[in-house]
């Protein structure tokens, strides 16, 4: 009966586990329930804007950081932001949370599950599913070392460390295999990211079932969105590149199947810092994998646009963006806790243009993280730098902060107007600069701030934080009130010349469109405005069409037809 009731699930389990598939399905249904799958509509609107933050990004002495963060957001951001991605808040041993010790606990240094639950009064929450790997200090791995069943087969192990693994796509320059002394002798464990982040063995169905337990636990604890971290690397198959394998997509589909049964309104988002065509493969057929994918090509393309004052590459790429269905869309961002990936623009920008972005990051006080290629050479992987300082050299920003802010806000407006849901990293929202602590390189954009000092800066009209935050609030409040910016709305990118990035957004099902026009240059530019009466949603000013709209350097206009 079970086999006949869930043929779409059984098919994927057969790909992964062969003859064990029926038994795995039975175990899966014990976890997720035995109900008819429901692929619900994508539960987002133009009012959904995601803040991306660590649980301790703002701190106050004597107070649990999660309490400090919630109070700060309540006081400064409501209702402009209604969704919060709290980056991994579980106990961890390295990588600022991405080496998880226990999937089911809150790091006591941050607070408790009650502190997480308190956010749900005012915010929709995104949790991280860090399922490719777990900390070597976790109970699972410690039991693996001791030879305690069933953990002896929970981790990806290579019997012969001399085997040729050069075809494996690497996101780091560190070794892929690390030796560990176990009760059964030395084992060489697969570690995609670091020795402290040991990769799980999804060829063992017990691991899949354990992950399903964690996934649905997060739903019960208040997650409306679940971000699948580094999901592209999750299936290991020697002799292949070990990325985007058919089994990997099957696992993503199974996670989606579980949510369709147990929590159909929960949104699955994949995080894959890879070339654009590979990235959007995680939409699947538009209804069977991720409802959203991180739009990884956007951050380097927006940076390239402001570096050159030429929107041609951005315009050409944006014109290719298509939603695969009415149940899926993009997650648009410009900055993150990691950096600005350069792999995603492979084939979109020329190599010389990518090299120029790498040089820019170094000139602007940033760092560059690399990865190892199959031939043993190294290639830039991501730029570690605050997005504000990436857009404008810090010395120039010091001399002319108003222009630096205007340039930065052009990049942010592009992300806010593109089809999809916007995600804003905490430090972008407040115009943060490069952090003085630069080791590891990603720490440059992960500064922890004193909550009261930040509030004071936000009251100082001369500060960059005040200027950026004020401009941001204007854009966010305008976006939230405009149906044309619905994540499932239509998009038409306009070829308005290299100096402008312009697009038309229309509400789902039709309605009054909005023209979003961005001058990406340091000079004035004219835009031919269609006939009729128009109102700028940002400033409230009205203008007549049928003539040219004159845009000042780095000016943004969100124009709605009002006839």
N, C-alpha and C positions, 0 to 999 in steps of 0.2 A: 504493500500500500504506500509506504513512504517513498519507494523508488518511483512509483507512477505519479505521485502527487507533486514531486519536485524534480522533473526531468532536467530542467535548465541548471539546477544546482548539481545534480548527480553527474551531468556531463563534464562540468569543470573539475569535480572531484576525481573523476576517472582520469582526466589529463594529468592530474597531480599525483594520484595515489593508486591508480590501476584497480586491481581487484579489491583493495581495501575500501573503495569508495562507498559502498552501501553502509558499512560500519561507521565510517567517518560522518556520513550524512545523519545517521541516527544520533551520534554524539553532538553534532552541530545543532540538530533540532531540540535536543535537551537544553541547550544553552539559549537559543534564540526563540524557542517556542514553535508550535506547529500551527501555522495560520497561513491564510492566503496572502501572498506578497501583494503589496500596494505601492505602485510607483506614483507617489503623490506629486502634485505640481511643485516647482521650485519655490520655496516659501521665502521670497525676498522681494523688496520693493526699493524705490528710490530713496527711502528713508534709512535704509540699511547701509551703514558706513562702519567699517571695522578698524579699531585701533589695535595696533600690534605692540605689545609691551612685555617686558619681564615683570614678574611679580614684585620685584624690589627696585624697579626703575626710579621710583621716588621713595625717600625714606625719612623717617622722623625718629629721633632717639626715644627709646622706651616704648615704641609702638610696633606691632607686627606689620611688616611691610605690606601685606595684602590689605590690611585695614587702611594703612596710609594711602595706598594706591586708590582704593575705592572712594575714599573721602575726597581725595584730590580730583578724581574724575567727576564725581558728583558736583563738586563746587565749580569746576572750570569748564567742563565739556558737555554736560547735559543741557539741552537735548540734541546738540549738534552731532554727537556720536552715540549710537545705541548698541554697538557690538564691540566686544573686547576679546582679542586673542591674547590670553596669558600664556606666554612661552613656557616650556616645560617647568611645571611647579612641583615636580615629584622629587624625592630624594635623589641626589646624583653625585658622581665622583669627578666629573670633568666636563669641559665644553659648555659651561654655563647652562647645564640642565639637560643636554642632549646625550648624556651617558647615564641613563636612568638606572637607579638601583632597585626601585620598587614601583611598578606601574600603578599600584593601588593606594598609594599614600601621598600626602602633601608634605613637602619639605618643611620640617618644624621651624627652620629658620625664617620661613615666609609666613606661616600661619597654620590654619587647620582647614578641614573640609567645610566647616561652618563659615569660614571667611570666604571660601570659594562660593558657597551657596548664597552668601549675602549679595554677591554681584548680580545674581539672577533677578533680583527685585527690579533692576533698572536696565540690565544689559543682556543681550544674547551673547553666549560665550562660545569661544572656539578653544578646544583642547588639542594637544599634540598626541598623535599616535606614533611614537618613536619605535616602530616595530621591526626595522631592519636589524637593529642591534640593541644590546643592553650592556650595562656596566659589568666589567670583570668583578666588581665587588658585590654584585647582586647575589641573592640566595641561589638563583638558578645556576649561575656559573660556579659559585663556590661548591655546590653539590656536584656539578660536573667534574670539578677537580678532584673531589673526594671519591668519585665513582658511585654516587648515590642515585639509584633509579628513581624516576624515569629520566633524570636530567643528563644521563650519559650520552644521549643522542639529541640534545637540544641545540647543539651548536655546529656550525659549518666547519668541518675538519678535513684537511687534506692529508692523506696517508703518506704521500711522497712529496716532500718539500722541494725536490729538484724538478718536478714536473713543469712543463712549459705553460706559464700562465700569462704570457706577454699579450695575449689577445684581450685580456680583461680590461675593460674601460675603467680608468682610475680617476677619482676626484681629488686625490692627494698625491704627495710625493713620498709618503711614508711607505714602509713595507706592507705588502698585502697579507702575508702570513707571519704569525708570531708563535714561538714555541712556549708551551705551558707544561709544567710538570704536573701530571695527574696520577691517580692511583693505578692507572693502567700504563703508565710510562709517559714519555714526552708526546704531546699532541700539538700539531700545527693548526692553529685556529685562524680562520678567515676573519680579517679585520679591515673592512672597507675604509674606515675613517681614522682609527687610531688603535693602539694596543689596548686602551681602556674601553673601547667600544667593540665588543665581540659580537660577530654576526650570528643571528639565529638561523637554525636549520629548518626551513619550511618544507623540506622533503619529508620531515617527520610530521605526520598529521596531528600529533599531540601539540606541537608548537602552534599550528593554525588554531586549534581549539582554545589554547591558552590566550592567544591574541583576541579571539572572538569574545572571550570573557572580559578582557580589558576594554574592548571597544564598547560593549553594551554597559559595562560599569560606568564608563564616561557619560553615556547617555543618561543613565539614572542619576548621575551626580550633576547634571545640568548642562551638558554640552549640546548646543544646537548645531555646531559645526565641528568636524573632526579633520584635522590636517594630517595627511599621511606623509611623514617626514622621510625623505630619501627613498621613496618607495621603489624607484626604478631599479635598485640594486638587490632586491629582496630574494631573487632566485639565482642560485649558483649552479652552473653547469659547465664543467671543465671542457675546454675545447671550443667554447663560445666567448662572446664579449661580456657575458653575464650582466647585461643591461637590457631592459625592455623585453625580456623573454616572454613567450606566450604564457608560460606559467605565472609570470609576474602579473600580467593582465588578468589571468584567471583569478588570482588572489584578490586583486582589487575588485573584480566583479563579485566575488564571494562576500567580501566585506559589504559591498553595496546590497547584495541579496539579503544579508543578515539585517541590515538597516531597513530594507523594504518590508521585511516581515515584522521586526520588533519596534522600529522607530522610523516610519517612512518619511517624516518631515525633517529628519536630521540630514545635514548636508555634508557630503564627503568632498574634500579638497585635496588634490595631489600636488606635491612639491617636488618638481623634477627640473633641476638646473641643467638643462640640456638644449640642444638646438631646437628651434621653434617647432618644426614638423614632428620631431620626436615628442616634444612636450604635449602637444595637443592630441597625440594618440591616446592619452589617458581620458579623453572624453568617451572612448569606445565608440559605440554606435549612436551616442547622444542620450541614451537612457539606461545603459547597463554598467557604466563605470563612474567616474567622478562627475558630480554636478558642476564643479568648478575646477579650473586648473590655474595655477599661478602663471600670470602672463609674463614670463621671464625675459622675453625680448624687449619689453617696454623700458626698463631702467637704462640699459646701455643705449638704446635708440634715442630716448629723450636727452640723455647726456650728450650724445653725438650731435643732436640737433642744436643744442645750446652752444656747444663748442664751436660748431661751424657756422651758425646762423643760417642753416640750410635745412629745411624740413623735408626735402625730397625723399630721403630714405624712409623716414617715419611715415610720410604720406603713402608711399607705395606699399609698405608693409601693412599699415592699418587698413588699407583698402582690401586686403586679403582676409581680414578677420571675419569669420562667419560663425554664428552660433550653430552647433550641430542639431539642436532641437529646442523646443520650448521648455525643456527640463534642465538645460545646461547653459553656462555662460562663463565668462572670464573673471578672474580675480586680479584686478589691476593694482599695481604697486610700483613705487620707484626705489624704495630703500627697505632694508631689512636688517636683522641682527647680524647677518653674515657680511654681505657686500654686494657689489654690482657684478653679476655674472657676465662674462664675455662669451662663453660658449654659445649662449642662446642666439647670438647674432651671426653665427657662422653661416655663410651663404646669403646673408642679408647685407652686411657691410663687407667691404673689401678688407683684406688682411692689413693693408696699410692704414685703414681707418680704425681697425681694432688696435693696432700698435699705437696709434695716436691717443687712444683712450688710456692705454696702459701708461704711456709717457705722461699724460695729463695727471693721472692719479698720483704719480710720484712727484711731479712738479708742485702739486697742490698739498703736499704733506701726507699723502696716503701711503698705503702699502699694496703689494700685489701678491696674492696667493697663487701657487702654481699646481699643476697636476703632472703626473708622469705619463708619457705616451708609450705606445707599444714598443718603439725602438729604443726606449730608455731615456730619450730627451725629455725636457720639461717645457710646458706651455702655460701661459697665463690662464688662470681659471676664474678668478674674481678679483675685483678691485676693493680693497678695504679702506674706506674713507667715508666720512659723513657726506650725505648727498648735497648738503648746502655747500660745503667746501669743494666738492667735485664740480659743481656748476660754475662757481666763481673762485678764482685764486684768493686765498685768505688775505694776502696783502692788498689786493684790489678791493675786497669787501671792507677792509678797515678804512680805506680812503673814501669809498662811495657805498656805504651800506644800503642806501635806498635802491640803487640800481641792482646791487647784489640780491636784495630781497625780491625785486621785480623779476629778475631772471629766474630765481628759484621758483617763484610762484607760477611762472609759465609752465615749468615742468610738472608742478603739482596739479595744475588745472587740466593738463593733458590727460593725466591719469584719472581725474575725477569725471571727465566727460566721455571717455571711451566707453563703448559698450561693455557692460559688466558691472561688478561690485567693486568699489574701491577699498583698499587696505592701506592704512597710513601708519608708518612706523613712528613710535613715540618721539624720537629725536627729530624727525622731519617736521612734525606738528609744531615743535617749539624752536625750530631753526638752530639745532645744536651744531657745534663745530667739532672738528677732530679732537678726540679725547687725548690727553697727554700720555696716558698709559697705552703703549702700542704693542705690547707683547701679551698674549699672542696677537697677531695682526688684526684679528676680528674685534679685539677689545677697543679699537679706535672709535667704534660706533656703538659702544655698549656702556657708556658712562652711567653710573648711579648718581642721582641728583638729590640734594637736600630739598624736601618739599617746600619748606618755608622760604628758602633762598630762591627757588624757582618762582614761587608766587610773587616775591618781591621784584624779580626781573620782569615778570609779566605786567607789573604796574608801572614800570619805568618806560616812558614813551620814547626814550632815546635808544633803547636796547633792541637788538636784532630779534630777540625772542618776542618782544612786544609787537614788533612790526609784522613778523611772520604769523604769529598766532592770530592777530587781528585780521589779517588778510584771509587766513585760513577759515576763520569763523564765518566771514562773509560768504565765501564760496560754499562751505558746508551747508549753511542755512538756506542759501539759494538752491542748492542741489536737492535738498530734502523736500522742497515744496514743488518740485517740477516733475510731473509724470513722464516727460520725455526722457529723463535720466534713469528710468526704470532699468534694472539690469537685463531685462528681457526685451527692452525696446529695440527698435530698428536703428541702423546706423548707415549713413552714406558719407563717405570721405570725399571731400571736394579737392580738386586740383587747383589751388589758388596761387600757385607759384612757390618758389623755394623759400620766400620770406615768411610765409604763413602756413600754419597747420590749422585746417578748418574742417569741420565735420557737421553734419546735420543729424540730430537725434529725434526720433519720433516715438511716442508712447506705444506700448504693445497694442496691436489691433488698430492702430491709426490714431490720428488726432493732430493737435497743433504742434508743429516741429519747433525745435530750438537750433539755432546756428551757434556753434562754439568756435570762435576765431581767436587765434593766438599769433601775435607778432613775435617771431623768434629772433629778431635782429635788434641791433642798437640804433636803428634809424626808423623814421616814420614810414608807414606802408599804407596803401589804400586797398580796400576790399570792396568790390562791386556788390552793393546790397540790393537784393531784389525789391521790386516795387511793393509798396504797402507801408503800414505803420509798424514799427518795431520798438520793443522795450528791452533794455539791458537788465537782465535778472540780477546782476551783481550790484549795479549802482542805482537802478530804478529809472535812469534817464531814458527818454523817448527819442527816436530818430526816424526820419522819413527815408524810405527806400527809393529805388530808382536812380540813385547816385552813388558816389563812392563814399564809403565809411573810412575816415582817416584814423589810423591807429598809431598812437605814440610808441616809442621804443618799448618792447616787452609788454605791451598792453594786451589785456584779455577782455573779450566781450562775449557774453552769453546772451544772444538776441532771440527774443520770442516774437513771433508774428501776432499782432494784436487786433487786426481788422475784424 
